[in-house]
Amino acid sequence: MNVSFEQIDAVNAMLTVDVKREDFADDVAKEVAKMGVRHPLKGFRPGKAPKSLLMKFYGPSVTADVVDRMVSRAMYDHIRENKLQILGEPLPNESTKVDLMNDVEMAFKFDLGLAPAIELKLNKRINVPYYTIEVTDQMVDDAIAHDRKRLGTLVDGEVSDKESMLRGSMIELDEEGNDKVDGIKVERTVISPRYLADEDEAAKFVGVKVGDTFVFNPYKANNGNIAELSALLNVDRNQADVKSDFRVTIEEIKVNQEAEMNEEFFKGVLGTETEVKDEAAFREAVREMIARANVPESNYRFTVDAQRVLSEKAGDFQLPEEFLKRFLKIRREQDNPEKATEVTDEEAQSMFKQLRWQLVKDHIAQELGIKVEQEDIDAAAFVFAQQQLSQYGIYNAPEDLIKQQAERFMQDDKAREMIHEHAIDNKFYAAVKDAVKVNEKTISVEDFRKLYEKEEK
């Protein structure tokens, strides 16, 4: 058996595995004999059927398996030993035509897509922008106003607003607007206009007083959501599909009284360990908190700009495009033979773009000696858990709680894979940051958003 390599151009090659029947004949004979023992032919005891008969029944499939393993092993050994950087997997060349049962000598040819050589070294002459979002007084004011509402208390109110909670009773009406005989009567229910889906129906609950009576439609107000209707009407879900109007009488109004600017409020926002005592210090602490919250946005933007700059520096290197299209098409046929479709130009260009960046990224990672350690994964899991808790309104969570949440995420396969990818990206872009010149710029949040708008255009 012999393996030969032919370079067609910079990114395409052909690998040929020459096989003689003598290379696999003994292995085939042994495998066929084993099949005669494991799966004896009808009329023969295990292992007693003639070799010629066994070869007739089992020879073709066994020969195919043996040769496939032999050729694959020889091919991948050659790729590994010669350190060939290939893309995708070797694909059988269309010129390969062999008769496994009769040919004495056979040539198995495979097309290879080669990874292009990338000439890029990072240095301080490469400039990548890093945008810090300016924290304005208005942003501080808005954050404090939000927290004062969030940490406020419900008190009795005279007139309702959109944030109010209203308690009242309801009676189902017939088509003429009269109380419906045997209709639904709700003695006590709670409604807040902010949670109603229909704006017109929600507006009926704004600006009312205790004792006011008016007609509204629960079905329209909740866009027909059965779960919401069931809770509002105090009935089972199978009885909640009611489209009638109801007369509601308001019996109690609760309005949100904003939290006072005192030490209790400061601790509620900043955490119980804060030493902030006055409003000026509190505003400064909120400003710093907003700035920290904006760091992930700035870091993500850096990754976008770094990818753009480094891709430009690497240049428009060649890819084995036809090979890659064929590789993707074959993969589709293998995954879903019945729905396999041709690779469109748009899909191909998207694939080439992603692959170009991945090749540049791999090259840089190798050049900089980037390796992800367990501590990097643990740090990424900690940040991920912290962000998840923040989404549920748990800010300034204790370190022990964040670690527990991180451990739970690491037990989930999908979350663990995502966290590992984050750890790789964090390590990669941190190394890039150290290797290039970072041009730090402070811009408004409006200008920061415009960066993405320009790219969309």
N, C-alpha and C positions, 0 to 999 in steps of 0.2 A: 504493500500500500504506500502511495506517495501523495504528498500534498504540495501544490504549487500555487504561487500568488502572482497575479498579473495586475499591474496598476494601469488603469485605463486613462484616468486624468486625476486632477488634484483631489477629487472627492468621490471617485468611483473606482471600483476594483472588482476583479473576479478571482475567486478561489476555487481550485479544481482538486477534487479528491479522486485519485486513480485507484481502483480496486480490482483485484484479480479474484477469480472464484476460489482459488486456493487460500485466500486470506480469510474466508468465512465458512468454507465447506465443513470443517470439523465442528465449528460452533453450531451450525445448522443441524448437523447430524445428531449432536448431543441433545439439542432442544427438541428435535422431532421425537427422539427416543423417550424423553421425559413426558412428552404429550401422550405417547402410546401407553405410558403407565398411568398418568393422571386421568386421561380420557380414552379408555380402550375402545377400539372399534367393535361394532356389533359382530358377535360370533367368535371373538378372540378374548382370551384372558389378558389381564393387564400385562403389557410388556412382551406379549407373544405374537403380535401381528407382524407380518413380513415388513422389512424396512422399505421396500418399494411401494407397498400399499400405504404405509404411514406417510411416506414422502408425497404420495399422490394427494392424500387428504390434507396434511398439515404443512407440506413443504412451502407452498407459496406464501402463506401468512407468516410462518416462522422465518423464512428467508427475508421477507420484507422487514420484520422487526429487528433481526440480527444486523442486517446491513444498515438500517437506519441508525441504530445505536452506534455501530462502528464508525460510520461516516460522520455522524454528529460529534462523537468524541474526538476524532482526528481533526475535524474542522475547528472546534473550539480550543483544542490544545494548541493548534497552530496560531490562532488569534491571540491567545494568552501569552504563549512563549515569545511571540514577535511583537507583543505590546501594541497590537493594532487597535486604534481608537475608532470603533464603529458606531454608527447610529442605527437604532432599531435592531433588527435581527437579520442575519443572512437570508436571502430569498433564493429559491431554486431558479436557476437560469432556464429560460424557455427552450434552450437548445438541448437540454439534458433529455436523452431518450435511451433507456436501458431495458433489457429483457433479463430480469433477475434469475429466471429459471434456465436460461439458455446461453447468455453471453458469458464468455470466458474472461474478457476484460471489459471494465466499465469505467466511465468518467462522469463523476457527479460535479456539476458546475454550479456555483453559487455567486449571486451578485451581492456586493458589499457596498454600503454607503459609508464613506469615511468622514470622520469629524475633521473640519478644516483647521488649519494651523492659525492660531490667533496671536497676533503680535501686539500686546498691550501691557504696559507696565505703569502702575500708578505712581504718581509723584505730586509734589506741591504745585506744579504748573497746571494741573487739572483743577478747574474751579467748579464747585457745586454749591448752589445757593441753599441757605437754611433760613426759613422764614419763621420768625417769632410773631405771634399774634398780639397786637397791642391791647392791653386791658384798659378800657376807658372808664371814666366815672359813671357813664350811663350803664355799662355792663355791671358795675358794682351795685348801682342803685337797683337794677332789675333783679339781680341775684338776691339782694337783701329783701326786696319786696316779695319775691317768690317764697323765700324762707319764712317771712313773717306770716304769710298766708298758710304755708305748710304746717307751721308750728302754732298756729292760732287756735282759738277755742270757739265752739259753737255757743251762741247766746241767743236769747229771745230777741226777735226783731219785729218792727212794725210793718215794714214794707220789704218784699222779697226782691232779690237780685238774681243774676244768673248762677251765682255760687251758693245760693240758699238751699237748705233742706226743708221741704214742706211736708207736714203731716195732715192727712185729711181723710174724708170718707167719699165713696163713689157709688153711684147707682147707674145701672145699665139702662139705656133709653131705647124705645122702639123707633120705627121709621118716622113717626109723627113728632118725635121729640118728647114723648111722655114716658113716665116710668114704665119699664117693661114688666109685664106680669111674669112672675117666676124668673126674672132676670137676675143677673149677678149683682150682689150688694157687698161692698167692701167697707167694713166699719173702720178699718185703720190701715192706711198704706203710706209709704214715704216716697216722695218724688223730688228729684233735683233736676232743674232744667238743663244743667250742664251735661247730664248723661243721656238726654233724649236725642235721638238721631235726627228727627225732623225739626228744622228750625222754626217753622210756623207754629207747630204744637208746643215747642219749648218756650216760645215767646209768650204764650198764654199764662205761664207761671211766673213771669217777671213783672214786678210792679204791683202785685196783689197784696191784700191785707187779710188778717184773720177774719173769718166770716164771709169772705167773698165766695160766690158760687158762679161757675161757668162750665161750658161744655167743651170736652176735648175727646180725641180719639186715640186710645192707647195703642191700637194696632198700627196706625200711621205714625204715632210718636216713636215707636220702637222698630219701625221698618219690618213689622211682622215677625220679630224675633220671639220664638215661642218661649224660650227660657226666661226672657225679660218679662213677657206677658204673664207667665205663670207666677212669677214673684210679685208683680204689681197687683194682679187680681186675686192673689191668694187662692189659686186653684191648681189642680194637677195639670201636668203638661198636656195630657190628652183632652183637656177641657179649655185650653188657653187660646185656641185659634178663633178668637172672637174679634169681629170687625166692627162691632157696634160703637156708637158714641156713648159717652158716659158723662153724667153731671157730677162734678167734683166740688166739694165744700172744704175750704181751707180752715183747719182748726188750730194749726200751730206753725209758726215760722221760726226757723233757726238760721241766723246769719253768722258768718265767720268773723270773729273779732281778731284782728291781727295781733300777733305776739308783741309785747312791749320790748323796747330796746334795753334789756337789762342783762345781768350776768347769767341768769337762767337761760335766756335766749341765746347768748353768746356760746354757752356750753352745748346747747342743743344743735347749733350749727357746726361749731369747731371741735366738739368733743369735750368730754368731762374733764380732761386734763389741761385744758387751755388756761392760761393765766391772764387772758384779756379781761380788762376791767371797764374800759370806756369805749364810746362809739368810734372815736378816731382810730384806736388800735384795732377795733373790730373790723372797720372798713379796710384797713391795710391787710389784715389777715385774710379777708374775703378776696381782696385783689390777688394775693399770693395764691390762694386756693384756685381761683379761676385760671391763673397763669399755669399752674401745675396741670389743671384739667386740659389745657390747650396743648400741652407738650406732645401727647400722642398724635394730634393732628399735624403738628410741625414735623414730627419724626416721620409720619407717613408721607408727607409731602417731600421730605428729603429723599425717601426711597424712590419716588416718582422721578424727581429731577436727577438723582444719581443714575438711575437706569437710562434715562434719556442721554445724559452727558457721556456715560461710559460706552453706551451703544454707538454713539457718534464717533468716539475716539477709536473704537475697535474697527470701524469701517464696515462697508457692505461686503463681507466675505462670502465666498461661494458655498452653496449647499447642494447636496445631491437631490435636487428637487423632484425629478421624475421617479427616482428610487423611493423617496419618502411618500409620494402620492400613492405609489403601488403598495408600499408597506401598509399605509393607513387603510387602503381599500381591502387588502387581504385580511387585516384585523377585523374590519367590519363584517366581512363574510364569515369569519370564524365565530364572532360573537353572536351574530344573528343572521344566518343564511337567508332567511325568508324576507328580511327587510334591508338587506345590504344595498347601499346606494353609492353612486359615483361620488368622488371627491370634487366638490366645486372649487372654482378658482378662489372664491372668497374664503372657504374653509382652508384651502392650501396656504394662502397668504397669512391667515391668522396663525396656522401651525408654524410656518416658517419664522414669523415674528417672535413667537414664544420660544421656539427652539434657539434662535439666534441669541436671545437674552440669556437663556439657560446655559448655553455654551460659554458666553462671556462671563457669566457668574461663576461657572465651574472653573474657568481659567484663572479668574482673580482669586478665588478661594484657594486654589493650589499655589498660586504665586505668593500669597500672603500667609500660607500655612494655617488656614483657619480650620479648627477642629472644635466640634461641639462636645462639651463635657457634661457630666450629670448636673453639676452646679448651674450650668446655663439653662438646662431644661427645668430645674427646680425654680429658678428665678422667673422664667417665662410662665410657669404654672402659677406662681404667686401673683404676678401681674394680671394674668387672665382671670384668676379668682377674684381679685380686687375689683376689676372692671365689672364682672358679673354681679357682684354684690352691690356696686354703685347703681347699676341699672334697676335694682329692686329698692332703691332709696336708702341703702345701708352705706352711709358715708362714714369715714373715719372708723372703720371696723377694726376691732382688736387683732393684733398679729396672729394670735392663736386661732381665731375664727377663720382668718384668711387661709392659713396653712391647712386647716381641716378641710376647707372647701377645695383647695388645690389638690389635696390627696384624693378627694372623691372624684374630681375631674380626671385624674391620672388613672383611675380604675375603669374609665369608659374608653373603649377603643377609638371611637371617632374623636373625642376630645383630646385623648393622648396624642393621636397623630397630628391634630391641628396645633397643639402646644409644641410638639417637636419641630414642626415647620416654623413656628414663631421663633423658637430658640435659634434655629439655623439663620433665619433672616436677621434677628437681633445681633448675632455674632458677626454676620457678614457685613451689615451696614455700619456697625460700630468700627470694624476694621477699616472699611472704606473711608469713614470719617477721619480716622487717624492718618490715612495715607494720602488724602488729597487736601487741597486748600478749600476750607469751608467759608463761604462768604455769608456772614450772618446779617440778616436784614429784618427790621421790625416794621410790620405793615398792619394796616387796619383789617378787621375781619371781612369787610366788604372787598378789599383788594385781594385778600387771601382767597375768597370764593371766586373772584374773577380769574384767578390762575387756572381753575378747572374749566370755567366758561370758555376761555380762549382755546383750550385744547379741544373742547367739544365742537367748536366752530371749525 
